[in-house]
Amino acid sequence: MNLILRTVLVLASLFAFAAPAAAAPVQAQHLTADLVAQTTSATPGGTLWVAVTQKIDKGWHTYWRNPGDAGEATKITWTLPPGASAGDIVWAAPKRLPVGPIMNYGYEGDVVLPVPIKVPADARPGQTLSLKAAVAFLVCADVCVPADANLSLDVPIASASGGRDPTGGVLIDAALAAAPKPQGLTASFQASPTQVRLAIAGAALKGAADRDAYFYPYDDKLIDHARPQAVDRGPEGLTLALAPGYAFTQGKAPGQAVGVLAADGKAYEITATPGPPPAGTSGLGPPQGAAAGPAASGPMALPLYMAFAFLGGLILNLMPCVFPVLSLKAASLAGHGGEPTAAREHGLAFLGGVMATFLGLAGLLLALRAGGASAGWGFQLQSPAVVAGLCLVMLAAALNMSGLYEIGTSVQGLGQGLAGRGGLIGAAFTGVLAVVVAAPCTAPFMAGALGYALTQPAAVGLAVFAALGLGFAAPFTLLAFSPRLIRRLPRPGPWMEALKKTLAFPMYAAAAWLAWVLASLAGSDGLKLIFAAAVVLAFGAWVYGAAQRRRMAGGRATGLYALAGLAAALSVGAVAVEAEPKAAPPEPWSPERVAELQAQGKPVFVNFTAAWCVTCQVNEQVAFSSGDVARAFKRSGAVYLVADWTRPDARIAKALAEHGRAGVPLYLVYGAGGGEPRVLPQLLTPALVAGALDSAAKPPAVAAR
């Protein structure tokens, strides 16, 4: 009997050894999925490699483990016999999938995702290892469609490992061979508020010349995926300049950066830790704005970066954004030709204005960053109200220098009316204005100093900003304290008036530039407001000048002064615009809510979207975040409903099917007069959405014309 049993088991084992693993492919949305095995049988207690394969339709793609800015990774839920377990997916190297302003990572064509399966130790030859995998894909082109495939595979158990499966063996062997591996590479990174420099060295990269290297992080918050990655090659490896992501904004850098490096047609898995770069990886040095080398943490770090800041401040005087304010400086010096005492007083006042403003901005910036905000140098020019105010200040200064009106007897000052000592407050105000306008510029040496300052304690950061302010104010202040140079200036005379009017034109140019900046922040409506405010301000300046001339002639000018003040107030009020207006918070979608709003005669905009939908996220950034769209919602009175399909929802799926769609996005606009909705294209523009909302708000007869 024992002999018979052993014979049966041996025959069963031999049969199993020869039997191929069998599975049936599953047709899902825009792809065909299959579950295959590497070998024809599995052994008790051993490891069986299987793989989920994808044949993706042309023009469509699925996603990597980190999908990037949008999308969703493929997920596998296993149903296994007792004692069996599944390991992690071995992900193939992805490719870049840019869509509009965002970057995604994923796959096109044929994809093989191997997974190791631990076979139960108590499995017996002749039994079958039954594997079931519920696979969830997100398949995207212009639209994104969730796809599911229930895959199964029965693999015989044998006493000895079987041969390679004719289909799965080749696929899995190739996938495992091509999968990213460490390959002995050494990696480190250095981080600053503006850049992360990732340096990798090793024999695999030595002497390579291909500059199209790219780092795919496992953590979706590590870097800004959409920003380009600059490559610098060295004899022993390479360095990538990356834009830091959310992970670097939490007060300290992550402990490691793990991901895949694609270079020279191959892919490598790397694990980088903070530290200096390996030798021979780059000729560019530390990241822009980062500390470098021993001096970065040694006792000489602060003096070194204060010196950098001082040099940067000196060079900042030559930057284009500061040039208009040099007009005020030049006119001021000309007005004090041959008077050393007055020049020194104005030099000190200018220095005080510069230092107070630099330290004030630095303190506010450090406080914002300590509170978790991602503010940087020049943050004040991100406010439309500040930009608009500066634009009017520049225009008022230009009109003053053009002779339309006077403030006291000094050409320097917008602040002189408050001064009692020959325009000293005007000189200080010029320093304030110079710093505020200089904020968009970054001079050589300045980037590293600012990066160091923003990563240090507040006292150290303020010291670096103080050195920057001293460097910025030094040329004008030292010139004011040089009697020899002061004596060489010509005496005041009629030439000053011509010089003053000539130097007004850089101020007009600065006002025009600030108006352009405002247009990018507040849209076309912001530009309309600043133009209207400029006209009112110019009228007020002309009235103020007329009042001055009447008063000098002995007449009464109270009414004119009041009119000028009213014009100035109106101009300031007209530009009290903050950031782009936002649409009202959306409401959750439901068919009942749509019917209720239609019964009330209200236009309705329905956005069928999902967090993993690439096109949806592009439209969010390009169209729905636009001020023009927000104003159109307000103007039309339309109600904004969002049907969020990030998680499965049968009602949303049914609504999509009713409109002939299998995925998102879908945009419906219901008119105020009721009826069927208008279906918008999948790729939106602000003008398209705004036009649809305006049409939806019109009575049916008007909208039909």
C-alpha positions in Angstrom: 0.0 0.0 0.0 2.8 2.4 0.9 4.5 1.6 -2.4 1.3 2.3 -4.3 0.8 5.6 -2.5 4.4 6.7 -3.2 3.9 5.8 -6.9 0.8 7.8 -7.1 2.5 10.8 -5.5 5.5 10.6 -7.8 3.3 10.4 -10.9 1.2 13.3 -9.6 4.3 15.2 -9.0 5.7 14.5 -12.5 2.3 15.5 -14.0 2.3 18.7 -12.1 5.9 19.4 -13.1 4.9 19.2 -16.7 1.6 21.0 -16.5 1.7 24.7 -17.3 0.1 27.3 -15.1 -3.2 28.3 -16.6 -4.9 31.7 -16.5 -7.4 33.6 -18.7 -6.7 37.2 -19.8 -9.3 39.7 -18.8 -10.4 42.6 -21.1 -10.8 45.8 -19.0 -11.4 49.4 -20.0 -8.7 50.2 -22.6 -6.4 47.4 -21.5 -6.1 43.6 -21.3 -4.8 42.2 -18.0 -3.4 38.8 -17.3 -1.9 36.9 -14.4 1.1 34.7 -15.3 3.6 32.6 -13.5 7.4 32.3 -14.0 7.5 28.5 -13.6 5.1 25.7 -14.4 4.9 24.6 -10.8 5.6 25.8 -7.2 7.4 24.0 -4.4 6.3 23.8 -0.7 7.9 26.7 1.3 9.4 28.2 -1.8 8.8 31.5 -3.7 6.8 31.6 -6.8 7.1 34.7 -9.0 3.9 35.7 -10.7 3.1 38.9 -12.6 0.2 41.1 -13.5 0.6 42.0 -17.2 -1.0 44.9 -19.0 -1.5 45.4 -22.7 -2.6 49.1 -22.8 -4.5 50.5 -25.8 -2.6 53.0 -27.9 -2.9 56.6 -26.6 -3.8 55.4 -23.0 -1.6 54.9 -20.0 -1.6 53.6 -16.4 0.5 54.8 -13.4 3.6 54.0 -11.5 3.8 53.6 -7.7 4.2 57.4 -7.5 1.8 58.7 -10.1 3.2 62.3 -9.9 1.0 65.3 -9.8 -2.2 63.3 -10.5 -3.3 59.8 -11.3 -3.4 56.7 -9.1 -1.1 53.7 -8.9 -2.2 50.2 -9.9 -3.4 48.3 -6.8 -3.5 44.5 -6.4 -5.7 42.8 -3.7 -4.8 39.2 -3.3 -6.9 36.2 -2.2 -4.5 33.4 -1.3 -4.6 30.0 0.4 -3.9 29.8 4.1 -0.1 30.1 4.7 0.6 31.9 1.5 1.6 35.6 1.3 2.3 38.1 -1.4 5.3 40.4 -1.4 5.6 43.9 -2.9 5.2 44.7 -6.6 8.5 45.0 -8.4 7.8 48.2 -10.4 9.2 48.7 -13.8 11.0 52.0 -14.4 8.3 54.5 -15.4 8.3 57.2 -18.1 7.4 60.8 -17.9 3.8 61.7 -18.9 3.5 65.5 -19.0 0.0 67.0 -19.3 -0.3 70.7 -19.5 1.3 72.2 -16.3 1.6 68.9 -14.5 3.9 65.9 -14.6 2.8 62.3 -14.2 4.7 59.0 -14.1 3.4 55.8 -15.6 3.4 53.3 -18.4 2.3 52.9 -22.0 2.1 49.8 -24.2 3.0 46.5 -22.5 3.7 46.4 -18.8 4.8 43.5 -16.5 4.6 43.9 -12.7 6.2 40.9 -10.9 5.1 39.9 -7.4 6.7 37.2 -5.2 4.3 34.7 -3.7 5.4 32.7 -0.6 4.1 29.2 -1.0 2.8 27.5 2.2 5.3 25.2 3.7 2.6 22.5 4.3 1.6 22.4 0.7 1.7 18.9 -0.7 2.8 17.8 -4.2 -0.3 17.2 -6.3 -2.2 20.0 -4.8 -2.9 23.3 -6.6 -1.9 26.8 -5.4 -5.0 28.9 -6.3 -4.2 32.6 -6.7 -6.8 35.4 -7.1 -5.9 39.0 -7.8 -8.4 41.9 -7.8 -6.5 44.5 -9.8 -7.6 48.2 -9.8 -6.2 50.3 -12.7 -6.6 53.9 -13.6 -6.4 54.2 -17.4 -6.1 57.7 -18.8 -5.9 59.6 -22.0 -7.9 62.8 -22.3 -10.2 61.2 -19.8 -9.5 58.9 -16.9 -11.4 55.6 -16.5 -11.1 53.4 -13.5 -10.8 49.8 -14.6 -11.0 46.5 -12.6 -9.8 43.1 -13.5 -10.4 39.9 -11.4 -7.6 37.6 -12.4 -7.0 34.0 -11.3 -4.2 31.5 -11.7 -3.9 27.9 -10.6 -0.3 26.6 -10.2 0.4 22.9 -9.4 2.5 22.1 -6.4 5.5 19.8 -7.1 8.3 18.4 -5.1 10.8 20.0 -7.4 10.8 23.4 -9.1 9.2 23.3 -12.5 10.6 24.6 -15.7 10.0 28.1 -17.1 6.4 28.8 -18.1 6.4 29.3 -21.9 4.7 32.7 -21.6 5.2 34.0 -18.1 8.8 32.8 -17.7 10.1 35.0 -20.5 8.1 38.0 -19.4 8.9 37.8 -15.7 12.6 37.0 -16.3 12.9 40.1 -18.5 11.0 42.3 -16.0 13.1 41.3 -13.1 16.3 41.8 -15.1 15.3 45.2 -16.2 13.9 46.4 -12.8 15.8 49.2 -11.1 18.5 47.9 -8.7 21.0 49.8 -6.6 24.1 48.7 -8.6 26.4 49.9 -5.9 25.6 53.6 -6.5 26.3 56.2 -3.7 24.0 59.1 -3.4 23.5 62.2 -1.2 21.6 65.4 -1.3 21.9 69.0 -0.2 18.8 71.1 0.3 18.0 74.8 0.3 14.6 76.6 0.3 14.8 76.9 -3.5 16.7 73.8 -4.7 17.7 70.2 -3.9 20.9 68.9 -5.4 21.0 65.2 -5.7 24.4 63.7 -6.4 25.0 60.1 -7.5 28.3 58.4 -8.1 29.3 54.8 -9.0 30.9 52.6 -11.6 27.6 52.4 -13.6 27.6 56.1 -14.2 31.4 56.7 -14.7 32.2 58.4 -17.9 28.7 58.4 -19.3 27.8 61.4 -21.5 24.0 61.2 -21.8 22.5 64.3 -20.1 18.9 63.1 -20.2 19.0 61.8 -16.7 15.9 61.9 -14.5 15.0 61.1 -10.9 11.6 59.5 -10.1 11.0 59.7 -6.3 9.0 57.1 -4.4 7.6 59.8 -2.2 5.1 62.0 -4.1 5.8 65.0 -1.8 9.6 65.0 -2.2 10.0 67.2 -5.2 8.0 69.5 -7.5 7.4 67.0 -10.3 6.5 69.6 -12.9 9.8 71.6 -12.6 12.6 70.6 -15.0 15.6 68.6 -13.6 18.9 70.1 -14.7 21.7 67.6 -15.1 25.4 68.2 -14.5 27.8 65.4 -15.4 31.1 64.7 -13.6 33.8 62.1 -14.3 32.4 59.8 -11.6 28.6 60.4 -11.8 26.1 63.2 -12.0 24.2 65.8 -10.1 20.5 66.7 -10.6 19.1 70.1 -9.6 15.5 69.5 -8.3 12.8 71.8 -7.1 11.9 70.9 -3.5 8.4 69.6 -2.7 6.2 69.7 0.3 8.5 67.4 2.2 11.1 70.1 2.4 8.8 72.8 3.7 8.3 71.3 7.2 11.3 73.0 8.9 13.8 70.2 8.2 14.8 68.0 5.3 13.7 64.4 5.0 16.1 61.8 6.3 16.5 60.2 2.9 15.4 60.5 -0.7 14.6 57.1 -2.3 13.6 56.6 -5.9 14.7 55.6 -9.4 17.4 57.2 -11.4 16.9 56.8 -15.2 20.2 57.5 -17.0 21.9 56.4 -20.2 19.0 54.1 -21.1 19.1 52.2 -17.7 17.3 52.5 -14.4 18.8 52.3 -10.9 17.3 52.4 -7.5 19.0 54.9 -5.2 18.8 55.9 -1.6 20.3 59.3 -0.9 21.0 60.8 2.5 21.8 64.4 3.5 25.4 65.2 3.1 28.2 66.5 0.8 28.2 65.1 -2.7 30.4 62.2 -3.7 33.6 63.2 -5.4 33.4 63.7 -9.2 29.6 64.1 -9.5 29.4 67.7 -10.5 31.3 70.9 -11.2 28.5 73.2 -10.0 29.0 73.0 -6.2 26.2 73.2 -3.6 22.6 74.1 -4.5 21.6 77.6 -5.1 20.9 79.2 -1.7 22.5 76.2 0.2 25.4 76.1 2.6 28.4 74.3 1.2 31.5 72.7 2.6 32.9 72.9 6.1 32.3 76.7 6.3 28.5 76.1 6.2 28.5 74.7 9.7 31.7 76.1 11.1 32.4 79.2 13.1 33.2 81.2 10.0 29.8 80.5 8.4 28.0 83.7 9.6 30.9 86.1 8.7 31.2 84.4 5.3 27.6 84.7 4.4 27.4 88.3 5.7 30.2 89.1 3.3 28.3 87.4 0.5 25.2 89.4 1.5 27.2 92.7 1.5 28.6 92.0 -2.0 25.1 91.0 -3.2 23.7 94.3 -1.8 26.4 96.2 -3.7 25.7 94.5 -7.0 21.9 94.8 -6.4 22.3 98.6 -7.1 23.0 97.6 -10.7 19.9 95.4 -11.2 17.2 96.6 -13.6 14.5 96.7 -11.0 16.4 99.2 -8.9 17.3 101.5 -11.8 14.2 103.7 -11.6 14.9 104.5 -7.9 18.4 105.6 -8.9 16.7 108.5 -10.6 15.6 109.7 -7.2 19.1 109.2 -5.8 20.7 111.0 -8.7 18.3 113.9 -8.5 18.9 114.2 -4.7 22.6 114.3 -5.0 22.4 116.9 -7.8 20.2 119.0 -5.5 22.9 119.1 -2.8 25.9 119.9 -5.1 28.6 121.5 -3.0 26.8 121.2 0.4 28.5 118.3 2.3 26.5 118.7 5.5 23.1 118.3 3.7 24.4 115.5 1.6 25.6 113.6 4.7 22.3 114.0 6.4 20.5 112.7 3.4 22.9 109.8 3.1 22.2 108.8 6.6 18.5 109.1 6.2 18.6 107.0 3.1 20.7 104.4 5.0 18.1 104.4 7.8 15.3 103.8 5.4 17.1 101.0 3.7 18.1 99.2 6.9 14.6 99.6 8.5 12.9 98.2 5.4 15.4 95.3 4.9 15.1 94.2 8.6 11.3 94.7 8.6 10.9 92.6 5.5 13.3 90.0 6.8 11.5 89.7 10.1 8.2 89.3 8.4 9.6 86.7 6.0 11.2 84.7 8.8 8.0 84.8 10.8 6.0 83.6 7.8 8.3 80.7 7.2 8.4 79.8 10.9 4.6 79.6 10.6 4.8 77.1 7.8 4.2 79.5 4.8 6.4 79.0 1.7 7.3 82.6 1.4 10.5 83.8 -0.3 12.4 86.9 -1.1 10.1 89.4 -2.9 7.0 87.9 -1.3 5.4 91.3 -0.8 5.1 91.7 -4.6 2.8 88.6 -4.7 0.1 90.8 -3.3 -1.9 92.7 -6.0 -2.7 95.5 -3.5 1.0 96.1 -2.8 1.9 96.0 -6.5 -0.9 98.4 -7.3 0.1 100.8 -4.5 3.7 100.7 -5.7 2.6 101.4 -9.3 0.7 104.5 -8.1 3.7 105.6 -6.0 6.0 105.4 -9.0 3.5 107.3 -11.1 3.2 110.0 -8.5 7.0 110.3 -8.3 7.2 110.5 -12.1 4.5 113.2 -12.2 6.3 115.2 -9.5 9.6 115.0 -11.3 7.9 116.0 -14.5 6.8 119.2 -12.8 3.1 118.6 -12.6 3.2 119.4 -8.9 5.8 119.9 -6.2 6.2 118.5 -2.7 7.9 121.1 -0.7 11.1 122.3 -2.5 12.9 118.9 -2.8 12.9 116.7 -5.8 13.6 113.7 -3.8 10.7 113.0 -1.9 7.3 111.5 -1.8 7.7 111.6 2.0 9.0 115.1 2.2 5.7 116.8 3.2 6.1 115.1 6.6 9.6 116.3 7.1 10.9 119.4 8.7 14.6 119.2 8.1 15.2 119.7 4.4 13.5 116.5 3.2 15.2 113.9 5.5 12.1 111.9 5.7 11.9 112.1 1.9 15.4 110.6 1.8 14.4 107.8 4.2 11.3 107.1 2.1 13.5 106.9 -1.0 15.5 104.1 0.8 12.2 102.4 1.7 11.0 102.5 -1.9 14.4 101.3 -3.3 14.3 98.2 -1.1 10.6 97.4 -1.9 11.2 97.7 -5.6 14.5 95.8 -5.5 12.7 92.7 -4.0 12.1 90.9 -7.3 15.9 91.0 -8.1 18.5 88.6 -6.9 22.1 89.6 -7.4 25.2 87.4 -7.6 26.3 86.2 -4.1 22.9 87.1 -2.8 21.2 83.8 -3.5 23.5 81.7 -1.3 23.3 84.3 1.5 19.5 84.4 1.5 19.3 80.6 1.4 21.6 80.4 4.5 19.7 83.2 6.3 16.3 81.5 5.8 17.5 78.2 7.3 19.2 79.7 10.4 17.8 81.0 13.7 16.1 84.4 13.5 19.1 86.4 15.0 21.5 84.9 12.5 19.0 85.5 9.6 18.5 89.1 10.6 22.3 89.6 10.7 22.6 88.4 7.1 19.8 90.7 6.0 21.4 93.6 7.8 24.6 93.0 5.9 22.6 92.9 2.6 21.0 96.2 3.5 24.4 97.8 4.3 25.7 96.7 1.0 22.7 98.1 -0.8 22.9 101.5 0.9 26.7 101.7 0.9 27.3 103.4 -2.6 24.9 106.3 -2.0 25.8 106.7 1.7 29.6 106.7 1.1 29.2 109.1 -1.8 27.3 111.4 0.5 30.2 111.3 3.0 32.9 112.0 0.4 33.6 115.8 0.4 35.8 115.5 -2.6 33.1 114.0 -4.7 30.5 116.3 -3.3 32.6 119.3 -4.2 32.9 118.1 -7.8 29.1 118.1 -8.2 28.0 121.2 -10.1 26.2 123.9 -8.1 22.4 123.9 -8.2 21.0 125.8 -11.2 18.6 125.6 -14.1 20.2 122.4 -15.4 18.7 120.6 -12.4 15.2 121.1 -13.7 16.1 119.4 -17.1 17.8 116.6 -15.2 14.9 116.1 -12.9 12.4 115.9 -15.9 14.7 113.5 -17.8 15.0 111.2 -14.8 11.2 111.0 -14.5 11.0 108.6 -17.5 12.6 105.6 -15.7 9.9 106.1 -13.0 7.2 106.0 -15.7 8.8 102.8 -17.0 8.7 101.3 -13.5 5.0 102.2 -13.1 4.3 100.5 -16.5 6.3 97.4 -15.4 4.3 97.2 -12.1 1.1 97.5 -14.0 2.2 94.5 -16.1 3.0 92.5 -12.9 -0.5 93.5 -11.5 -2.1 92.1 -14.7 -0.5 88.7 -14.1 -1.8 88.7 -10.5 -5.3 90.2 -10.8 -6.2 89.6 -14.4 -7.7 92.0 -16.9 -10.0 93.5 -14.3 -7.0 94.4 -12.2 -5.5 96.1 -15.2 -8.6 98.1 -15.7 -8.6 99.3 -12.1 -5.0 100.4 -12.2 -5.5 102.3 -15.4 -8.5 104.0 -14.0 -6.7 104.8 -10.7 -3.7 106.2 -12.7 -6.0 108.6 -14.6 -7.6 109.7 -11.4 -4.3 110.1 -9.7 -2.8 112.1 -12.6 -5.9 114.4 -12.5 -5.4 114.8 -8.7 -1.8 115.7 -9.2 -2.6 118.2 -11.8 -5.3 119.8 -9.5 -2.8 119.8 -6.7 -0.3 121.6 -8.8 -2.9 124.1 -9.9 -3.7 124.7 -6.3 -0.1 125.3 -5.4 0.3 127.8 -8.2 -2.9 129.7 -7.2 -1.8 129.8 -3.6 1.7 131.1 -4.6 -0.1 133.9 -6.6 -2.0 134.9 -3.4 -5.3 133.2 -4.2 -7.4 130.7 -2.2 -7.0 127.1 -3.1 -9.0 125.2 -0.5 -11.4 123.7 -3.0 -8.7 122.6 -5.3 -6.8 120.9 -2.4 -9.9 119.1 -1.4 -10.5 118.0 -5.0 -6.9 116.8 -5.3 -7.3 114.9 -2.0 -10.5 113.3 -3.2 -8.9 112.2 -6.4 -6.0 110.7 -4.5 -8.3 108.8 -2.2 -10.3 107.5 -5.2 -7.2 106.3 -7.0 -6.0 104.4 -3.9 -9.4 102.9 -3.3 -9.7 101.8 -6.9 -6.7 99.5 -6.6 -7.5 97.9 -3.2 -7.7 94.6 -5.0 -6.3 91.5 -3.4 -5.6 88.1 -5.0 -7.7 86.8 -7.8 -11.3 86.3 -6.7 -12.2 82.7 -6.1 -15.4 81.0 -7.1 -17.8 80.3 -4.3 -17.1 77.0 -2.5 -18.7 74.1 -4.5 -21.6 72.1 -3.2 -21.7 68.3 -3.5 -23.6 67.1 -6.6 -26.7 65.0 -6.5 -29.5 64.7 -9.1 -32.0 66.0 -6.5 -29.9 69.2 -6.0 -29.7 69.8 -9.8 -33.5 69.4 -10.1 -34.0 71.7 -7.1 -31.8 74.5 -8.5 -33.4 74.2 -12.0 -36.8 74.6 -10.4 -35.6 77.8 -8.8 -34.5 79.1 -12.2 -30.8 79.1 -11.4 -27.9 78.2 -13.8 -25.9 75.2 -12.6 -22.4 74.1 -13.4 -21.6 70.5 -12.6 -18.0 69.3 -12.5 -17.6 65.5 -12.6 -14.0 65.1 -11.4 -11.6 62.9 -9.3 -8.3 63.5 -7.5 -6.6 61.0 -9.7 -7.9 62.4 -13.0 -5.0 64.1 -14.8 -7.1 66.2 -17.2 -9.3 67.3 -14.2 -6.3 68.6 -12.3 -5.0 70.5 -15.4 -8.4 72.2 -15.8 -8.4 73.1 -12.1 -5.2 74.9 -12.5 -5.8 76.4 -15.9 -9.5 77.3 -15.8 -11.2 77.0 -12.4 -8.5 78.9 -10.5 -8.8 81.8 -12.9 -10.2 85.1 -11.7 -12.2 85.4 -14.9 -14.1 82.2 -14.1 -14.7 83.3 -10.5 -16.1 86.6 -11.7 -18.3 84.7 -14.2 -19.7 82.6 -11.4 -20.5 85.7 -9.4 -21.9 87.6 -12.4 -24.1 84.7 -13.6 -25.3 83.6 -10.2 -24.5 80.0 -11.2 -24.3 77.3 -8.5 -21.2 75.2 -8.7 -21.7 71.5 -8.0 -18.9 68.9 -7.8 -19.4 65.2 -8.4 -16.2 63.7 -6.9 -15.5 60.2 -8.3 -12.2 59.8 -6.5 -13.9 56.9 -4.7 -16.4 54.6 -6.5 -19.9 56.0 -6.5 -22.7 54.2 -8.3 -24.8 57.4 -8.8 -21.9 59.2 -10.4 -21.1 56.2 -12.6 -24.8 56.1 -13.7 -24.8 59.9 -14.5 -21.6 59.5 -16.5 -23.1 56.6 -18.5 -26.3 58.6 -19.2 -24.1 61.1 -21.0 -22.2 58.5 -22.9 -19.1 58.7 -20.7 -17.1 55.9 -19.0 -14.8 58.3 -17.1 -14.1 61.8 -16.0 -13.9 64.7 -16.6 -17.4 65.6 -17.6 -18.6 69.2 -17.4 -22.3 70.1 -17.6 -23.8 73.6 -17.7 -27.6 73.9 -17.1 -29.2 77.1 -18.2 -31.4 79.2 -16.0 -34.4 78.4 -18.2 -34.1 74.6 -17.6 -33.7 72.0 -20.3 -30.9 69.7 -21.2 -27.4 70.7 -20.1 -24.6 71.9 -22.4 -21.6 69.5 -22.4 -18.3 71.3 -22.4 -15.1 69.9 -23.9 -12.8 67.9 -21.8 -10.0 70.5 -22.0 -11.1 73.9 -20.7 -10.0 77.5 -20.9 -11.1 80.4 -18.7 -12.8 82.1 -21.6 -14.7 78.9 -22.5 -16.0 78.4 -19.0 -16.8 82.1 -18.5 -18.7 82.2 -21.8 -20.7 79.1 -21.0 -21.7 80.6 -17.6 -22.7 83.9 -19.1 -24.9 82.1 -21.7 -26.5 79.9 -19.0 -27.6 83.0 -17.1 -29.5 84.4 -20.0 -33.2 83.7 -20.7 -33.7 80.9 -23.2 -34.7 83.2 -26.0 -31.7 85.4 -25.6 -29.2 82.5 -25.2 -30.6 80.9 -28.4 -29.9 84.0 -30.6 
